[in-house]
Amino acid sequence: MTINNLQELYVHELQDNYSANGQMIKVLCELRAKASDEQLQQMLDKSVEKIREHNERIAQLVRAEGEDPDEEHCKGMEGLVKEARKHGIEEDYGDPAVQDAAIIAQMQRMTHYGICGIGCAKAFAQALGKEDAVRELGRDLSDIYSGDTYLTRIAESKVNEDAAA
């Protein structure tokens, strides 16, 4: 596929984010089953719910451009998901708090990838004068930043301390 202009890159970025989110939802459900901290479990549940909402909006934005949201497979998130499974699920942990710390680290890696992808799509939409898309993507970006901040708070206020004990 040849990308010839910013419009095509914008759609491609949205499709890539759509794929990344779909992959992330699946692994978050698996991580949730391994998490022992109640706040972390609740955060993972809420994250899955929010990512589904974000993906609905992304699909609408892609369809508004006359394209199919399922056109792209995000290889970057594929790698992050593999790492999340390895370090958050398959690794043998003697202490559940240490596993929770690993789950948070993996979740934040995936979250930061999402910040980058949605941030780029928003910047492309801005340059293309797509104000509705800028607003929608900005809302999603704000949600992602808030989730990342909350994960840090869980890690620093409880999980990391429990894992260090």
C-alpha positions in Angstrom: 0.0 0.0 0.0 1.3 3.4 -0.9 0.3 6.3 1.3 0.3 9.4 -0.9 -0.9 12.2 1.4 -1.8 13.2 5.0 -5.4 12.2 4.5 -4.4 8.6 3.7 -1.9 8.6 6.6 -4.7 9.9 8.9 -7.0 7.0 7.9 -4.1 4.5 8.2 -3.3 5.8 11.7 -6.9 5.4 12.8 -7.0 1.9 11.4 -3.8 1.0 13.2 -5.2 2.4 16.5 -8.4 0.4 15.9 -6.4 -2.8 15.6 -4.2 -1.9 18.5 -7.2 -1.3 20.7 -8.8 -4.6 19.7 -5.6 -6.5 20.6 -5.3 -4.6 23.9 -8.8 -5.4 25.0 -8.1 -9.2 24.7 -4.9 -9.1 26.7 -6.4 -6.8 29.4 -9.1 -9.3 30.1 -6.4 -12.0 30.5 -4.3 -9.7 32.8 -7.4 -8.9 34.8 -7.8 -12.6 35.6 -4.2 -12.7 37.0 -4.3 -9.4 39.0 -4.8 -9.7 42.8 -5.1 -6.1 43.8 -8.7 -5.0 43.8 -8.0 -1.4 42.6 -5.9 -2.8 39.7 -8.7 -5.3 38.8 -11.2 -2.4 38.8 -8.9 -0.3 36.7 -8.4 -3.1 34.1 -12.2 -3.6 33.9 -12.7 0.2 33.4 -9.9 0.3 30.8 -11.6 -2.4 28.7 -14.9 -0.5 28.8 -13.2 2.8 27.8 -11.1 1.2 25.1 -14.3 -0.3 23.6 -15.9 3.2 23.6 -12.8 4.6 22.0 -12.8 1.9 19.3 -16.5 2.7 18.5 -15.5 6.3 17.9 -12.5 5.4 15.9 -14.6 3.0 13.7 -17.1 5.9 13.1 -14.2 8.2 12.1 -12.8 5.7 9.7 -16.2 4.9 8.2 -16.8 8.7 7.8 -13.8 8.7 5.5 -15.3 5.9 3.4 -12.9 3.2 4.7 -13.1 0.0 6.7 -11.7 0.2 10.2 -10.5 -3.5 10.0 -8.1 -2.7 7.1 -4.9 -2.7 9.2 -3.2 -5.0 11.7 -1.1 -3.3 14.2 2.2 -5.2 14.5 3.5 -2.8 17.2 0.7 -3.7 19.6 1.1 -7.3 18.6 4.6 -7.2 20.1 3.4 -5.3 23.2 0.6 -7.9 23.7 3.2 -10.7 23.4 5.3 -9.0 26.1 2.3 -8.4 28.3 1.3 -12.1 28.1 4.9 -13.2 28.8 5.6 -10.9 31.7 2.1 -10.4 33.2 0.6 -13.8 32.7 3.0 -16.6 31.9 5.9 -15.6 34.2 6.0 -17.6 37.4 5.6 -15.2 40.4 6.0 -16.2 44.0 4.3 -13.1 45.2 1.0 -11.8 43.8 2.0 -8.2 44.5 5.1 -8.6 42.2 2.8 -9.9 39.5 0.5 -6.9 40.0 3.6 -4.6 39.6 4.5 -6.4 36.3 0.9 -6.1 35.1 0.9 -2.4 35.7 4.2 -2.1 33.8 2.9 -4.0 30.8 -0.4 -2.0 30.9 1.5 1.3 30.9 3.7 0.2 28.0 0.6 -0.5 25.9 -1.0 2.7 27.2 1.9 4.8 26.1 1.7 3.3 22.6 -1.9 4.4 22.5 -1.0 7.9 23.6 1.4 8.1 20.7 -1.1 6.7 18.2 -4.1 8.7 19.2 -2.0 11.8 19.6 -0.7 11.4 16.0 -4.1 10.8 14.6 -5.4 13.9 16.4 -2.5 16.0 15.1 -3.2 14.8 11.5 -6.9 15.6 12.0 -6.0 19.1 13.2 -3.8 19.7 10.1 -6.6 18.4 7.8 -9.2 20.7 9.5 -11.3 17.8 10.8 -12.5 19.6 14.0 -15.1 16.9 15.0 -12.4 14.3 14.8 -10.0 16.5 16.8 -12.6 16.9 19.5 -13.3 13.1 19.6 -9.7 12.1 19.5 -8.9 14.7 22.1 -11.4 13.2 24.5 -10.0 9.8 24.0 -6.5 11.0 24.5 -7.5 12.7 27.7 -9.1 9.4 28.9 -5.9 7.6 28.1 -3.7 10.1 30.0 -6.1 9.9 33.0 -5.9 6.1 33.0 -2.1 6.2 32.8 -1.9 8.6 35.8 -4.3 6.4 37.8 -2.1 3.3 37.1 0.9 5.2 38.3 -1.0 6.2 41.5 -2.0 2.6 42.1 1.6 1.4 41.6 3.2 4.1 43.7 0.7 4.2 46.6 0.2 0.4 47.1 1.3 -2.2 44.6 5.0 -1.4 44.4 5.2 -1.0 48.2 3.5 -4.4 48.7 5.9 -6.0 46.1 8.9 -4.5 47.9 7.9 -5.9 51.2 
